Every structure is written in C-alpha cells, then in structure tokens.
Amino acid sequence: MGYAQLVIGPAGSGKSTYCSSLYRHCETVGRSIHIVNLDPAAENFDYPVAMDIRELISLEDVMEELGLGPNGGLIYCMEYPSRYMIPLNSSHFSVLIYRMHLEENMDDWLSEELDNYMDDDYLVFDCPGQIELFSHVPVLKNFVEHLRRKNFNVCVVYLLDSQFITDVTKFISGCMASLSAMVQLELPHVNILSKMDLVKNKRDIENYLNPEPQALLAELNQRMAPQFGKLNKSLIELVDQYSMVSFFPLDLRKETSIQYILSQIDVAIQYGEDADVKIKDFDPDED
C-alpha cells in the first residue's frame, strides 16, 4: 500500500513552501518522501521533483496554442471540458494538445509514473491554487479515485493563509471553501493555517484555532445585520457539524510544528500501521 498527501488551497496559501519544508524535514529525520508537481504553471521549485505534470503539458503551451487565459488554460491542463472546441485553423500541435490534459492521461502517463514507486512509498502532490479544481470541477476527485485504484491511502491537506483570518467573517469564508473541498473529494481532511511565522499578533489567530461554536455565532451576529441571524446560525451549525472549526497552525521556523502536523496526517492515512514490528535479538549473556 502507498501513501499520499493531496496539498490544496487557495493561490498564495503556501502550498509549495509547505512541500519544500516537509521534504527538508523528512530528509533531516531520514524519512523518504517524493514530491509531485501537479501545477502546469509552476516554474521554480525548492524541492526535488519526483514527477512533473509539465512533462505532459504546460500552461504556456496551452495559452499560446489555444488562445486561453491563465485560469482557463490551467483548467484545460487538468481536464478537457466540452466547452473547448478545436478551431478550424488549428495547427497539428494544437490538435495534439487537446489530448494531453491530465484527466485524459490518468491510465497512461500517470499510471506509468506511479509504477516507478514501491508499495510503501509516500507521495506528496503539490496542486495548483485554482479553487475550481477542488470545489466543483471533478478532475481532482477522479485523480483521487485513480490513486485509490493504485492502492494508495490519500489525505487532503488544505492550507489557508493565517494572515487572511483577521475576523470571524473571513474565518467562516475559509471554512466554507475548505468544506467544499471536503465534500467534493470525500477524503480524510487536515486543515492547516499556514504562515504563522508571519503573523504579528498571534492572539487574534489563536481564537480561531479551536473556537466554541456559540462564541463564533455571537461574534458573527455582532458583525452582520439582524436579518442575517438565521443564516449565521445555519452556517455555524454546518461548520460545527462537519468539525471544520479545527485548524493546525504551521510555523515553519519550528521543526516541532511541521513534525506535529505530519504526525496528524500520518494518523489520517494510517501510515506505518501495517509495518512489521522489528524485534531486536539480545545476547542471553547480556544483562
């Protein structure tokens, strides 16, 4: 059985930084992991890339050949929506590129790449930041199903910039985005508040790490007009029902911070639970 993290979150939330920090931590403690780039627009990496979607397709090629913008081009790189039609004057390269997106190649390129790893390997997928990919576009859900068929235990690692959480309304907005991904992907889910090392007043953030639902509702009602009272109550109940009021703070200056988060993810995917127990043979003459 293999193990995998699917690292998602809004653009700029620190996904690639998390992946590189995780790689360095594991390298320090002598643990083997492999980082996979799933972002066709990525250019620079602070970690060794084990697999790279740009070997299949790149955002620059799609934008140039199909005349798409950055967001539309990235969505195309991941899937092939029916709204994209091949222009009548398409070049041969343009026609080929219509068959090169990720979803079309899960049984070919992706399967061949995954076959290079052993059963107990640990993969970390660094995903793009377009929220559509994990909120309602099915490509990542299909990607996860492919990993499961390959006998991988997968956990979603959802990163939210801690500097975004400055009041209850923004916190609820972040929870809703995370909940959308949770419902769409149907996987074990670990929420992380990233960039804690950049937060000036950590007391403001600590109030949202594990808050009481009633306290959230009272604060939300204070900030919203009275006619939103029922909506606020429903939102808080929804967040509480799905246990979405639990975030782990990530401070990359502290090894203990990333070690703790990794341990939570390992529990979620049952990493190491099927490992053989190692018994040391002792010399009977020894005390």
Secondary structure, DSSP 8 states (H G I E B T S, - for coil): -EEEEEEE-STTSSHHHHHHHHHHHHHHHT---EEEE--TT----SS-EEEEGGGT--HHHHHHHH---HHHHHHHHH---TT----TT--HHHHHHTT-STGGGIIIIIHHHHTTS-TT-EEEEE----THHHHT-THHHHHHHHHHHTTEEEEEEEEEEGGG-SSHHHHHHHHHHHHHHHHHH-S-EEEEEE-GGG-S-HHHHHTTTS--HHHHHHHHHHHS-GGGHHHHHHHHHHHHHTT-S--EE--TT-HHHHHHHHHHHHHHTTTTTTS--------TT--
